[in-house]
Amino acid sequence: EAWEAGELIKIASEQIQELTDRRERIVAMLQAHGVTRAGNYEILEKVRTARKVNPSRFRAMFPEAYNRICDEDQRRLIAAVGKKIRIEDAEKLIGSDLLSPACDLSTSITYSVVKTVIE
């Protein structure tokens, strides 16, 4: 019974992926044609920007803070030292304003199709 449930989950997951891909293709096609609204439906855009510390830039700009973070990283995980700097750690040492130039920004955009009520 557990095996059958696992197989059903596998099939459903594949179907979900196919439907997700289909939906993304339809939204992309509509956007390519400049369509954001059709009847009772509208495509909403959600933009999210995230900061990520650029380790080499951070090291060049704040060598002492970099070394302190590396020491803390070393206690956490020796193998990954200096490869990733947590925003929280860097902000504690130098503050958010000074940190910004040492960060990279990544932007992700997601789209959702919503049903609207026409009055």
FIDREN-344293 format. One line per field, with one value per residue (C-alpha): z, x, y; residue number from 1; residue in three letters. Coordinates in steps of 0.02 Angstrom, whole numbers. Example, Ala and Ser with C-alpha at 12.3 -4.5 7.8 and 13.67 -1.06 7.14 Angstrom:
BEGIN
up	(390, 357)
east	(615, 684)
north	(-225, -53)
resi	(1, 2)
resn	(ALA, SER)
//
This chain:
BEGIN
up	(0, 40, -125, -219, -130, -181, -362, -360, -287, -424, -561, -481, -465, -650, -695, -585, -671, -843, -795, -719, -878, -983, -876, -889, -1079, -1090, -977, -1077, -1240, -1172, -1109, -1276, -1354, -1220, -1146, -958, -945, -1031, -975, -791, -783, -752, -747, -591, -579, -414, -412, -270, -249, -128, -70, -64, 0, -135, -35, -141, -145, 42, 77, -25, 58, 237, 264, 455, 458, 325, 435, 587, 487, 419, 598, 643, 483, 527, 688, 590, 445, 402, 223, 171, 255, 162, 18, 85, 204, 291, 279, 465, 513, 400, 458, 640, 605, 485, 474, 333, 247, 227, 174, 21, -102, -56, -102, -262, -296, -371, -436, -460, -545, -526, -614, -555, -651, -545, -576, -564, -542, -676, -607)
east	(0, 142, 226, 63, 46, 224, 186, 30, 131, 260, 126, 40, 206, 242, 69, 92, 258, 179, 36, 158, 262, 104, 45, 216, 216, 41, 88, 249, 151, 23, 162, 251, 90, 68, -87, -105, -293, -426, -606, -612, -427, -272, -87, -6, 182, 275, 455, 570, 747, 868, 1041, 1185, 1357, 1490, 1633, 1777, 1709, 1669, 1846, 1922, 1813, 1814, 1965, 1956, 1771, 1799, 1931, 1816, 1674, 1791, 1842, 1657, 1627, 1771, 1687, 1528, 1601, 1786, 1761, 1653, 1750, 1741, 1637, 1475, 1448, 1282, 1199, 1161, 1344, 1406, 1273, 1319, 1500, 1487, 1304, 1178, 1223, 1407, 1368, 1262, 1406, 1481, 1321, 1252, 1066, 963, 789, 658, 492, 342, 176, 6, -156, -301, -486, -556, -734, -797, -920)
north	(0, 120, 76, 111, 277, 319, 276, 385, 528, 505, 510, 660, 752, 723, 786, 940, 977, 959, 1076, 1201, 1200, 1221, 1367, 1451, 1433, 1509, 1656, 1685, 1684, 1808, 1922, 1914, 1980, 2113, 2032, 2056, 2045, 1940, 1935, 1894, 1849, 1953, 1912, 1983, 2008, 1988, 2052, 2002, 2067, 1985, 2039, 1918, 1966, 1952, 1873, 1938, 2116, 2110, 2048, 2190, 2322, 2256, 2142, 2143, 2104, 1969, 1886, 1891, 1814, 1682, 1639, 1619, 1521, 1409, 1361, 1322, 1227, 1223, 1163, 1311, 1451, 1618, 1551, 1620, 1764, 1779, 1950, 1945, 1918, 2057, 2180, 2149, 2195, 2342, 2393, 2383, 2548, 2507, 2330, 2371, 2405, 2235, 2143, 2071, 2086, 1948, 1976, 1844, 1874, 1761, 1776, 1722, 1718, 1778, 1784, 1959, 2016, 2134, 2258)
resi	(1, 2, 3, 4, 5, 6, 7, 8, 9, 10, 11, 12, 13, 14, 15, 16, 17, 18, 19, 20, 21, 22, 23, 24, 25, 26, 27, 28, 29, 30, 31, 32, 33, 34, 35, 36, 37, 38, 39, 40, 41, 42, 43, 44, 45, 46, 47, 48, 49, 50, 51, 52, 53, 54, 55, 56, 57, 58, 59, 60, 61, 62, 63, 64, 65, 66, 67, 68, 69, 70, 71, 72, 73, 74, 75, 76, 77, 78, 79, 80, 81, 82, 83, 84, 85, 86, 87, 88, 89, 90, 91, 92, 93, 94, 95, 96, 97, 98, 99, 100, 101, 102, 103, 104, 105, 106, 107, 108, 109, 110, 111, 112, 113, 114, 115, 116, 117, 118, 119)
resn	(GLU, ALA, TRP, GLU, ALA, GLY, GLU, LEU, ILE, LYS, ILE, ALA, SER, GLU, GLN, ILE, GLN, GLU, LEU, THR, ASP, ARG, ARG, GLU, ARG, ILE, VAL, ALA, MET, LEU, GLN, ALA, HIS, GLY, VAL, THR, ARG, ALA, GLY, ASN, TYR, GLU, ILE, LEU, GLU, LYS, VAL, ARG, THR, ALA, ARG, LYS, VAL, ASN, PRO, SER, ARG, PHE, ARG, ALA, MET, PHE, PRO, GLU, ALA, TYR, ASN, ARG, ILE, CYS, ASP, GLU, ASP, GLN, ARG, ARG, LEU, ILE, ALA, ALA, VAL, GLY, LYS, LYS, ILE, ARG, ILE, GLU, ASP, ALA, GLU, LYS, LEU, ILE, GLY, SER, ASP, LEU, LEU, SER, PRO, ALA, CYS, ASP, LEU, SER, THR, SER, ILE, THR, TYR, SER, VAL, VAL, LYS, THR, VAL, ILE, GLU)
//
